[in-house]
Amino acid sequence: HFAALDAERFEKLWLMSEDEAKALAHRVLETDRIIHEQQLGLVWVSPQLAFMERSGPIEHKTLRMASQATADTLQAETGGDLVEESESLEDTSSGVNRRTVKRILDLLCDEL
């Protein structure tokens, strides 16, 4: 119950703050246009404002745990087996591809 009320209050506050921020951004852009045209004598080009079209709080994306990402990477690299054939020159002594180990370490670095 409290979580639903908090979420509703958060969204209302977000939307109010967002409207205020957008109004201020439009005032800044109008001031920038006036300075460009009247003071500098330059042609003013409006910047891309795709982010201004969005409304509401950003949705949380589902994050994978490092262990799940590691397991997925290992399974994709080895076709489900943890040990690859010994034909590859990139294999380590443990039988896991070096490229796979590097990808796993990169995923772990991203988690930190």
Buried (B, 14 or more C-beta within 10 A) or exposed (E): EEEEEEEEEEEEEBEEEBEEEBEEEEEEBEEEEEEBEEEEEEEBEEEEEEEEEEEEEEEEEEEEEBEEBBEEBBEEBBEEEEEBEEEEEEBEEEBBBEEBBEBBEEBEEEEE
